[in-house]
Amino acid sequence: MLFLQNPPTFLFFTGKGGVGKTSLSCASAIHLVRLGKKVLLVSTDPASNVGQVFNQAIGNKITAISAVPGLFALEIDPQQAAQEYRERIVGPVRGALPDAVVKGIEEQLSGACTTEIAAFDEFTALLTDATLTADYDHVIFDTAPTGHTIRLLQLSGAWSGFIEKNPEGASCLGPRAGLDKQRQRYAEAVKALSDPERTRLILVTRAQKTTLDEVARTHQELAAIGLIRQNLLINGVLPASEAAYDTLAAAIRHREQAAIANMPAALRDLPVDQLPLKAFNMVGVEALCSLFSDQDESAPTGSAAPTKCVDLPQLSTLVEAIAGTGHGLIMMMGKGGVGKTTLAAAVAVALAERGLPVHLTTSDPAAHLSDTLAGSLGNLEVSRIDPEAETERYRQHVLDTKGQDLDAEGRAMLEEDLRSPCTEEIAVFQAFSRVIHEAGKQFVVMDTAPTGHTLLLLDATGAYHREVTRHLVDPQMHYTTPMMQLQDPEQTMVLIVTLPEPTPVLEAAQLQEDLRRAGIEPWAWVINNSLAATPTTSPLLKQRAALEVAQIEAVRTRYAKRIALVPMQTEEPVGIDHLRSLLNPAS
């Protein structure tokens, strides 16, 4: 494995959701420990499942992995980090300042922006505070899906520059007294990330055209902020021996090899590793240890009977029920890499072809709906909540309104305040709110960001709702906040998307509980890319199909009120014709 040769102190695994970052980071940590190294494994994913992989509770404190002596792990929990961060700021002034002032500070620190900064603070501490990492030979970061990770890494430079230009302070960073220390830490973080002797980035991908295109964009964006030491790791490639068994296996093998052969030029000069698809799930130390093995894990060859297809409702069944409501917000939610973008596009196409006006949009910073559609359709509008564009729109609006009557000094101070990275949170929330409002008259199908990022957006929505309610002069006044619309089953249908594998199903179940705590009841579950729904005869694919059955049954009996099963496709579902095939695969 080229990516593990002469490894530096910091190893970052990043890429689109569902490509295997967690499995690879955990397996790499075990590999280095077995070479005699002491390793700290850190998850920066708000929807971390490192603890599930090792079957051990980890959490927000450095914890020894009992099954792997020499390996320690930490899951940065954004909510807990935010609570501790707020207490560090508010605690020293509680009792020393009037209660009204303390309450005002607490309100300033109650939003999703503070949650992000708190997690970011822990992340930068690991990069810059030698006392935290001096005992370890390597620190491995299992990061959130691409868009969230780029945001995290860019924050180092963004906050460093903002503090440099705004020494008077920013409310979400707390009192001014701590800014000098934070400025130094953030500058050191930028230095560590851009030092090829200390940091290596492993771009994890699958052998799929859209995924390779995305990882090429990631490569260029991260190189632009100084992360120049990068490796490419193509995970889960179907072995050539499987292609002889049936048309599905042959089609998968063909399209994977075509995608690799035609990968973007920006990736071809990187050191590249390929890992074969395994017949088992990556849970437990034994499975992780075999991930880098060259042994063929397929079932014995010979006469291979087709798998018995699992029979559940198709996606078209859910679309018929949705279409009958006439309008509303349809939100695809779930872990990264489960196919939310593809399924959102398929549902939007199906509704538009029924003559219904549809707005298809995404809140995922890394999503590219136009690539998935690869065409246009009547009644279908496509957009993207672009954080950069929305932030600029919001800044200009504030300058044109609040800034129009300010003198030069006041306007300069307002412009400086708007350069805070926290401005992006407000801008994205406002764009999200505008999209939600449209659903009162037509269908809005939203492809959301991976779970953790979406929950932060919902946190901002909830904070806005509480703020409106708290400052309402007339309690009898009729009002509707975005959160109230999300909570109304007559206006919003949440479809939880998962893969028929243990970790995605468990994370989807946790997402469902998070949504219910926010007063949002999921409408249906969609199990995507199921081999158990196909008659494959490939030994390796049959083994994976057999493992799916228990997960599908768990979703059907324990979690979902409504369910649809989408089979693995022989063609990559890109383009309107192929998206149609997801609705009724047998037709």
N, C-alpha and C positions, 0 to 999 in steps of 0.2 A: 504494500500500500504506500504509494508515493506521499500521500498526505500525512503519514505518520513517520516519515523519514526525517531525522534530525529535528524533532518538533521544538518550537520555541516555548516560552513560558505560557503564553495565552493562545488558546485555540478556540476559534469561533465557528460553530456550525450554524449556517443559515440557509434559507431557501423557502420556497413556496410550502404552504402547509401540506402535510400528508406525504412528504417525500422520504421520511425516515430520519429526520434530524435527531430526535430523541434516542432512537435505537442506536444510531451511529455514534452519537456522543457518549452514550453509556458503554457501548462496546469498546470504543477507543480508550475510555478511562480504565476499563478492566485490562485492556492490552498493556497500557503503560504501567499500571500497578504490577502486573506480572513480570515486567522488565525491571522491577525493583524501585519504581518511582512512587512518590507520594502525591496523590492527585486530589484536587478539589473540583467537583462537578457542580456547576451553577446553572440553574434554569432561570432565564429572564422572561419566559413565556407566562403571561397571566393565567393561561389554562394549562399549567405544567402537569405532566404525568410521569415525571421521573420516579416519584414514590411508587406509582402503580407498577412500573417496570421492575423495580426491585422488591415489590411487595412489602414495602416498609414506609411508615410515616416519616416524612422529612420536615417540611415546613420552612419557616423563616429563620431558623438557626442552623448553623453548621452541624451536621449529624454524621456520625460514622456509619457506613454501610456494613451491617453485620456479616453479610455473606462474602464481602470482599475486603479483607484487612488491608489498610493502606488507602482506601478510597473513602472520601468524605463528600457530602452533598449538601446543597442549599437550594431551596426554592424561594425566590424572591416573591413574596405574596404582596401584591400592590396594596390591598386593603389594610393589612396589618402594618406594612411599611408606612402608609399614609397616617395611620393612627399614631404610630410612634413619632413620626415626623412632626405632626401637629402638636403633640405633647412636648417635644423638645423646644418648640417655639413658644407655645402658650404657657407651659408650666412655669417658667421663671417669672412671668409677669402676673400670673394669677394671684390675687391678693394684694399685689403692689399697685395695680391700676384699677380704676373703677370697673364695676361689673359690665357696664354698657360697652366700654372700650374693649374689654376682653371678649365679650360676645361678638363684637364687630370683627375682631381678628379671627375668631373661630369661623365666622361666616365666610370671610375671605378665603379661608383654607378648607372649605367644605366641598369644593368642586372636583371634577375629574382631573383637572390640571394638576392639582396638588397630589392626587394619587399617582399620576405619571411622574411628577418630579420626585416624589418620595422613593419610588422604585428606581428611578434614574440615579438618585443620590447613593443608594446602596451599590448599584452597578459601578459607578465611578470610584467609590471607595475601594472596591476590590482591585481596580486597575491602578490605583495611586497610593493606597495606604500599605506600605510594606509590612507593617505589623500584622495585617490580616492574612497575608499570603506568604509570609517568609517561611513558613513551615512546609510549603508545598513546592514540588518540582514543576508541576503544571497546573494551570487553572483552565478548565474546559467549560465553555459557555454553550449551553443548549438554548438557542434563542427562539423568540416568537417568530411566526411567519413573516415573510419578507418585508411587507410594508411597515409593520410595527417595528421591526428591527432597524430598518433604515432610519425611521423616526428617532429611535433610541440613540443610535450612533451619531446622527446628525445633531442631537441635542448637546453633545459635548461642545461642539464648536459654536452652536447657536447661543447657549447660555454663557459661554466664555466671552463671546463678542458682546452680548447684551450687557453683561455686568461691566465690562470694560468701558462701554460707552454710556452707561447709566449708573454711575456710582451712588446716586441717591436711593437706589433700591427698588425692589418690585414686590408687591404685596404677597404674591404666591411663593416668594423665596423667603419671606419672613423679615425680621428686623435687619437694618442696615449693618449692624455690627458684625454679622457673620459673613458679609459679602466678600471681604478680602480673602478669607479662608476658602470660600466656595470658588472664587475666581481662580485661585491657585490650583484647586483640585481639578476643576474643569479643564484648565490649560494642560495640566499633567495628563489627564485622560486623553486629550487630543494627541499629545506626544506619544503616549503608549500605544494608541491604536494605529498610528502612522509609522511606527518603528518596525520594520520587517524582521529585525533581530529578536523582537519581543512578541510579535503578534502574527498569527497566520489565520486567514479566513478560508474555511472550507465551504464552498458553494455546493449544496446538495440538491440534486435534481433527479427527475425520472426521464426515461428515454421517450419523451413526448414533445412534439413540436412546440406547443404552447408553453410548456414548462421550461424548455430550453430557451425559448425566446425571452421569457420572463427573467430567467437567471442571467441572461446576457445583459439585460437592462440593469439588474442588480449589480453585476460585475462593474459596469461603467459608473453607476451612481456611487458605489462604495470606493472605487478607485479615485473618483473625483474629490472625495473627502479625506483621502490619504491612505486608505487601506489597500495597499498595492500588492501585498504578498498573498496571493489567492491560489487555491487549488480547486479543481472541479471533480466532483464525485457523482457518478451516474449510478443510482441505486435501483435494485429490483429488476434487472434485465432478464427477460425470459431466455433460458438456455436454448441453443440451437437444436438440441436433441428433442425438445418438446414439439417443435413445429411440424413433425411428421404425423402427429396423431389425429388432428382434426382441423377444420377450417378456422375455428376461433384461435387456437394456438398459433397456427400458421400466420393468421392475420396480425395477431399481436406481435409476433416475432418480426414480421416484415415491416410494420409501421415503426417499431422501435429502432430497427437497424437503419431505416430510411431517415428517421429523426436524428440519429447520431451522425450519419454520414453528411447530413445537410445542416448541422448545427451552425449557429451564427459565427461569423468569422472572429468576433471578439473573444470567443471561448477556445478557439483551436490552439492558441499559443499557450494556454494554461497547462500545468501538469494535470493529467486526467487519469482517474481510476474508474473501473467499472466493477460493480458487485452483482452477482446473479440473484434472481428471485429465489427465495427460500420457501419450502413447503410448510413452514411452521410460523407461528406468531412470535414476535420478539418480546416475550415476557419471561423474566427469570434469568439468572446468571448463566445457566447452561445454554440456553438459546442464544444469548448475547455472545458467549464465547465462540460459538460456531458461525457467527455472522461473517467473519473474515476467512472461514475455511473454504478451500477449493473443492471439497468433496461434493459430489452430486447427491443432493438430498431427495431426488425424485423417488417415486414408488417403483418397485420392480417392473421391468418391461414385460410384455406379453399381451395376451388378450385383455383389452381394457374396455369394460362396459361403460356406456355413458352414465353420467350421474343422473339420479332421479331429481327432476326439477322441482324446486320449492314453488308452490302455487299460491300466490298472494295477489291482491288487486294491483293493477297497473297504474302508472302515473295518470293516464287518461281518466281514470275514475275520479281522482281528486280534482282534475281540471274541470270536469263536468259539474261537480258540486260548486267549485269556485265561480264558474261562469254564470251559474244560476243566481248568484247574489247581485249581479249587475255592476257593482263597483266595489272598491275597497283597497286596502293596503295588504299586499302579499309579501311577507318577509321570509327569505331563505336564511336560516341561521345554522351554525354548527362549526365544528373544528375546521381548521384550514386543510385544504386538500381533499375534501369529501365530495366536491363537485357542485358547490352551491352556484357558482357562476353559470355552469352548463345547464343545470336544472332551472334556474331562474330564467335563462334565455329560452329554454324549451317551453316553459309555462307561458311566458309572454308571447311567443310565436303562436302557440295554440289558441290563446285568447284573442289575439289580433286576427287570426284567420277565421274566427267566428264573427268578425265584423265589429268587435268591441274595441274602443280606444284604449290603448295601453301605453304607459310610460315605464320603460325598463331602465333602472338606474342601479348604481352601486355605491356603497360607502367604504369599500375596500380600497385602500391606497394602492394596492398592487394589482387590482383587477383590470381587465381589458375586455369589456363586453363586446366591443366591435370586432376583436379577433375571433371571439366565439361565434358571433352571428355570421361574420364574413359575407354580409349582404344586407339588404334593406327590405322592408315589408310595409304595405299600407296599414294604417292605423297604429303603427308602432313607432314611438319616439324613444330614442336611446340617449342616456346622459351618464355622467359620472360626477360624483361629488369630489372634486379635485381640491385637496387641502390648500395647495399653493394658490390656486385661482380664487378660491373662496376667501382665503385670508386677505388677499389683495383687494377683493371687492369690499370686504368688511372695513379694512383700513381706510379705503377711499370714502366710503359712506360716513364713517365717523369724522373724518377730516372735513367733509362737505357739510356736516350738520353741527356737531359739537365744536368743530374747529373754526367755523366761518366767522365768528365774532371775537376770536381770541387775538391778542396782540402777538407780535413775532416771538416773544419769549414763551408765552403760553402755548402757542402752536408748536413750537420746537419741543416743549415738554410733552405735549400730546403725541407727537410723532415718535418721540423716543419711547414712550410707554407702549405704543402700538407695535414696536419692534420686538416686544417680548414674545418668546415662543408660546406663551399662554394664549396669545391672541388667536392662534389657530384653533384651539378648543372651542372658543366662542363662535368663530366663523363656520366651522364644520357643523356645530349644533344648529346654527341658524339655517344652513342649507338643508340639513336633515328635517328640520321643522317645516320648511317650505314644501319639501317633497311629500311629507305626511299630509299636509293640508290638501294637496291635489287629489288625494284618494277619496275625497268626499263626492267627486263628480265622475271619476273614471277609475280604471284599475291602475295601480302603481305596484309594479313588481320590483322588489329591492333585493339585490344580492349584497349581503352584509359582509363586513370584514370578519376574519376569524374570531372565534368566541371571545377571547379576552379583550380585544380591541372594541368589539361591539358592546360588551358589558360596560366598558368605560363610557361609551357614548350614551348608553341607557342611564348610567349614573348621572351624567350631565342633564339628561332629560328629567330625571327624578328631582335633581337639585333645583332645576328651573320651576318645576311644578310646586315644590315646597315653598320656594320664594314667592311665587304668585299668590299662593294660598295665604301665606303669612302676612302679606301686605295688602290683602283685599280689604277695602274700606267698607263695602256693603256685602255681608255674608250671603245675602239673598241674590246677589248679582249672578246672572248666568255667564259662565265662562267655560272654555274647553282648552286644556293644555295638551301638548303633544303626548304626554304620558297618559292622560285620560283616554286619548284616542287609541293608543297602543293597548290599553287595558280593556277596551270595548270590543267584544267578539263580533259585534255587528259591523265594525269598521276595519278590524285588523285580523288577519289570519297568519299565524306564525307556523311555518313548516320547518321542522328540525331535520336536517340532512345528516346522515351518517353512513359509514361503511360497515359491512357485516364482520367487524373485527372487534376483539375485546376492548382495546383502549378507546377507539372512536365511539363505541356504544356507551361505555362508562362515562366518557366526557359529555356525550349528548344527554345522558340522564342527569348529570350534574348541571348542565345548562338548563334543562327543564326545571330543576329545582330552583335555580337562580331566578329564572323568569317568573316562576310562581310566587317567589318571595316579593317580586316587584309587582305582583298583581296581574301578570300576563300569562294566560293559559294557552299553551301550544295547541294548535288546531290539528296537526297531523305530523307524522314522521315519514320520511322517505329514505329507504335503504338503497344506496346507489352502488353501481359496479359489482353486482352480485354474480359470482361464478355458480352459486347454487341454483340460480335461475336459468342456467344454460345446460345443454346436454353435452358438455365437454368430455372427451375421452383422454385428454392429456393427463398422464399420471400425476404430474406436479400440480396442475390446476385442479384435478379431482381431489387431491389431498387438501388443498386450500378451500375448495367448495365444501368438503365434509366439515371443516372447522367452522364454516359460516353458520351451519344449521342452528347450533345452540344460541348464537347471537341473534339470529333472525327471530327465533322463538321467544327469546327474552324481550325483544322489542314488542312483538305481537301481544304477548300475554301480560307483561309487567309495566310497559311504559306508554304505549301509543293508544290513543282513542281511535285514530284512523291511521291507515298504513298503506304505503305503496312500495313495490319492489321493482327496481330498475336493473335489468340484466347487464352484464359486461357486454360491450358492443364489439363487433368485428371491425368497425371503422371508428376512428376517433370522432366523437360527436362535435365536429366543427362545421359550421355552415347550416343554413336553414333546413335543407333536406335531411341531413343527419340528425338535427335536433328533433325533427318530426318523428323519427324512428324511436326516440326515447319514450314517446307517449304510448305507442302500441307496437312493441317489438315484433309481435307475431304476425302483424298485418302486412 
